[in-house]
Amino acid sequence: MKNIIPIILSIFLISNCRSNLNPPAERVERTYEVKDSEVKDSDVKDSATLNYEQKITELKSKLSEDFTVTGHSYFVIASNLSDDETEKITSNTIDRAVECFYNDYFEIKPNDITVIFLLKNDETYKYWAKKLYDDDDLSRYGYYKPSEKTMLMNISTGTGTLVHEMTHALVRYDFEDIPSWFNEGLGSLYERCSLNNKQILGYVNWRLPALQDAINDKSYTTLDKLVNMNSNEFYGSRSDVNYAQARYLCLYLQENGLLKKYYKLFRDTYSQDNTGKTQLEKITGKTISELDKDYVSWAKSLKYDP
């Protein structure tokens, strides 16, 4: 199953993966100096076989003259922003996220191109989504179309959507059958994150109240039930709670130094247990019931300061 990611940039992240929430803006915090040569040289080797020219020619035939279309890393970037704005987003968000993902998690590199549209405002975002893909039921912030290997970003809302959706766009090559709960948990973890020293770290964000409310009103879903959900259940009427619970399970693992190990163990032993439950028990040394109790207690202690 394939599933349908000191400089401080204010960004907002939300996936269009069937989530209709409208959360407050978040931030990605960076504490590094941007160097244009960093990342790009190594990426050239990894992406040398990608056919940029064909995709660039195809896009230029469909887009207006205010777009610049360039091949970069594993992507073709089509932007109607200024050259300076496009370069900042490419260096500060796209390159940094790629660098972190392949340092922390992924091993298999893309063998084809993902298109990233950087659209300067709500008007052009809606116009090109409709014109190119006949999409009109849109997240305000941006979305990823797996069937088209395309990300459309409304950059006027910030660059944050990129990190969440980049998670989905890149993980598909490394962990092809990643289940919805873990795909969205990992992607939404980086709705508020830092990118520093080739490491990506998530932080407490606006999804916390949904999880804590569910715990307090007894509507909380056990971890055993969460990891056994199929896509329809996960993206159903309680998707806001499911997203929150999956996100904070990933944060719990991160805070205990286990998330990277868990990702690799789950990926490599998926055929043995495609839910991730057995791998959770192994990596934490707890039964799923024991883990649930510890996780709930930890989640109740968290605080979110917008």
C-alpha positions in Angstrom: 0.0 0.0 0.0 1.3 3.4 -1.0 0.2 6.3 1.1 -1.6 9.0 0.0 7.0 16.8 5.6 20.7 32.1 13.9 17.7 32.2 11.3 14.2 32.0 12.4 11.4 31.7 9.8 7.8 31.9 10.7 6.0 29.1 9.1 2.8 27.1 9.2 2.4 23.5 8.5 -0.7 21.5 7.6 -1.2 18.6 5.4 -4.2 18.4 3.1 -4.3 14.6 3.8 -8.0 14.8 4.7 -7.5 17.2 7.5 -9.8 20.3 7.6 -8.3 21.9 10.7 -7.3 25.6 10.7 -4.6 25.8 13.4 -2.5 28.9 14.4 0.8 29.7 12.7 3.9 27.7 13.9 7.6 28.3 13.6 10.5 26.4 12.4 13.5 27.4 14.4 17.0 27.3 12.9 20.3 28.1 14.5 22.7 27.8 11.6 24.3 29.9 9.0 22.9 29.3 5.5 25.7 28.3 3.0 24.6 28.0 -0.6 27.2 25.3 -1.4 26.1 23.0 1.4 23.8 20.1 0.5 23.7 20.9 -3.1 27.0 19.3 -4.2 26.1 16.0 -2.6 22.6 16.1 -4.0 24.0 16.5 -7.6 25.4 13.0 -7.4 22.2 11.5 -6.0 20.0 13.2 -8.5 22.2 13.1 -11.6 20.0 10.5 -13.4 16.8 12.5 -13.0 15.4 13.9 -16.2 14.9 17.5 -15.3 14.7 18.8 -18.9 11.6 16.8 -19.9 9.7 17.9 -16.8 10.9 21.5 -17.1 9.8 21.7 -20.7 6.5 20.2 -19.9 5.8 22.7 -17.1 7.0 25.7 -19.1 4.5 24.8 -21.8 1.7 25.0 -19.3 2.7 27.9 -17.1 2.7 31.7 -17.5 5.9 33.7 -18.1 6.1 34.9 -14.5 7.2 31.4 -13.4 10.8 30.3 -13.1 11.2 26.5 -13.4 14.4 24.8 -12.3 15.7 21.4 -11.4 17.1 21.1 -7.9 17.9 18.1 -5.8 15.1 15.6 -6.2 12.7 18.2 -7.4 11.6 20.5 -10.1 10.7 23.8 -8.5 8.1 26.0 -10.3 7.9 29.4 -8.6 6.1 32.7 -9.3 8.0 34.4 -6.5 11.0 36.6 -7.0 14.3 34.9 -7.6 15.6 36.0 -4.2 12.5 34.6 -2.4 12.7 31.4 -4.3 16.4 31.0 -3.4 15.7 31.6 0.3 13.0 29.0 0.4 15.1 26.5 -1.5 18.1 27.0 0.7 16.4 27.5 4.1 13.7 24.9 3.9 14.0 22.5 1.0 17.7 21.8 1.2 17.8 21.7 5.0 14.8 19.3 5.2 16.4 16.9 2.6 19.7 17.0 4.4 18.0 16.1 7.7 15.7 13.4 6.4 18.6 11.5 4.7 20.8 11.9 7.7 18.1 10.9 10.3 15.7 8.5 8.5 15.7 7.6 4.8 18.2 5.5 2.9 16.6 5.0 -0.5 16.7 8.1 -2.7 13.9 9.1 -5.2 14.3 7.6 -8.7 12.0 10.2 -10.2 11.1 13.8 -9.8 8.6 15.5 -7.5 7.4 18.9 -8.6 7.1 21.7 -6.0 5.0 24.7 -6.9 5.8 27.8 -4.9 2.8 30.1 -5.4 3.0 33.6 -4.1 -0.6 34.2 -3.0 -4.0 32.7 -2.5 -5.2 33.8 -5.9 -2.5 32.2 -7.9 -2.5 29.1 -5.7 -6.2 28.5 -6.3 -5.9 29.4 -10.0 -3.1 27.0 -10.8 -4.5 24.1 -8.7 -7.8 24.4 -10.7 -6.2 24.9 -14.1 -3.6 22.2 -13.8 -5.4 19.6 -11.8 -9.0 20.7 -11.6 -8.6 20.9 -7.8 -10.9 23.3 -6.0 -11.5 21.7 -2.6 -8.2 22.9 -1.2 -6.4 23.3 2.1 -5.5 27.0 2.3 -1.9 26.2 2.9 -0.9 23.7 0.4 -1.1 20.0 -0.4 0.7 17.0 -1.9 -0.7 15.0 -4.8 0.9 11.5 -4.6 -0.6 10.4 -7.9 1.1 13.4 -9.7 4.2 13.5 -7.5 3.4 17.2 -7.1 3.3 19.6 -4.2 1.4 22.9 -4.5 2.3 25.4 -1.8 0.5 28.7 -1.0 3.6 30.5 0.2 1.7 33.5 1.4 0.8 31.4 4.4 4.4 30.5 5.1 6.8 27.8 4.0 5.9 25.3 6.7 3.6 23.1 4.6 6.8 22.1 2.7 8.3 20.1 5.6 5.2 18.1 6.4 4.5 17.3 2.7 8.1 16.7 1.9 8.0 13.9 4.6 5.2 12.2 2.6 6.9 12.9 -0.8 10.3 11.3 0.3 9.2 8.6 2.7 7.3 6.8 -0.1 10.6 5.7 -1.7 12.2 4.5 1.5 9.2 2.9 3.3 6.7 2.3 0.5 4.0 0.7 2.7 4.2 3.0 5.7 0.8 3.0 7.3 -1.3 6.1 7.6 -0.9 6.6 11.3 2.9 6.6 11.1 3.0 8.5 7.8 0.9 11.3 9.3 2.4 11.1 12.7 5.9 11.6 11.3 4.8 14.3 8.9 2.8 16.3 11.4 5.7 16.0 14.0 7.5 18.5 11.8 4.8 21.1 11.8 6.9 22.7 14.5 10.6 21.8 14.3 14.2 22.8 14.2 16.7 21.9 11.5 20.2 22.1 12.9 23.4 20.1 12.5 21.7 17.7 10.0 19.0 16.8 12.5 15.3 17.5 12.5 13.5 17.7 15.8 9.8 18.2 16.5 8.3 20.3 19.3 5.0 20.6 21.1 2.5 22.3 18.8 -1.2 23.2 18.4 -2.4 19.6 18.1 -1.8 19.0 21.8 -5.2 20.3 23.1 -7.1 17.7 20.9 -5.1 14.9 22.5 -5.4 16.2 26.0 -9.2 16.8 25.6 -9.6 13.3 24.4 -7.8 12.0 27.4 -9.8 14.1 29.8 -13.2 13.3 28.3 -12.5 9.5 28.0 -12.7 9.5 24.2 -9.0 8.7 23.9 -8.2 5.9 21.5 -5.7 3.3 22.8 -2.4 3.0 21.0 -3.3 -0.6 20.2 -6.4 0.6 18.3 -4.5 3.6 16.7 -1.8 1.4 15.1 -4.4 -1.1 13.9 -6.5 1.6 12.1 -6.8 1.4 8.3 -6.7 4.6 6.3 -10.4 5.1 6.2 -10.6 4.9 10.0 -7.6 7.1 10.5 -8.9 9.8 8.1 -12.4 9.5 9.4 -14.6 11.7 11.6 -12.0 11.7 14.4 -9.0 12.5 12.2 -8.1 15.5 14.4 -7.6 13.3 17.4 -5.9 10.6 15.4 -3.4 13.1 13.9 -2.7 14.5 17.4 -2.3 11.0 18.9 0.0 9.8 16.2 2.1 13.0 16.2 2.6 12.9 19.9 3.5 9.2 19.9 6.3 10.2 17.5 7.3 13.0 19.8 7.2 10.6 22.8 9.6 8.3 20.9 11.8 11.2 19.9 12.0 12.5 23.5 13.1 9.1 24.6 15.7 8.8 21.9 13.8 6.1 20.1 12.1 7.6 17.0 14.9 7.1 14.5 15.5 3.5 15.7 11.8 2.8 15.6 11.4 4.1 12.1 14.2 1.8 10.8 13.0 -1.2 12.8 9.5 -0.8 11.6 10.5 -0.3 8.0 12.9 -3.3 8.0 10.4 -5.6 9.8 7.2 -4.4 8.2 6.5 -7.9 6.8 6.5 -9.3 10.3 4.0 -6.8 11.7 2.5 -4.2 9.4 0.9 -2.3 12.3 4.1 -1.4 14.1 2.8 -2.7 17.5 5.4 -5.4 17.9 8.1 -3.0 17.0 6.8 -0.4 19.5 6.9 -3.1 22.2 10.4 -4.2 21.3 11.9 -0.7 21.0 10.4 0.6 24.3 10.7 -2.6 26.3 7.0 -2.2 27.3 3.8 -4.0 26.4 1.4 -1.9 24.4 -0.7 -1.5 27.5 2.2 -0.4 29.6 3.3 2.0 26.9 -0.2 3.4 26.7 -0.2 4.3 30.4 3.2 5.9 30.2 2.3 7.8 27.0 -0.9 9.2 28.5 0.8 10.3 31.7 3.5 12.0 29.6 1.0 13.7 27.2 -1.0 15.1 30.2 2.1 16.8 31.5 2.9 18.7 28.3 2.1 22.4 27.8 1.6 24.3 24.6 2.4 28.0 24.5 1.2 29.5 21.1 
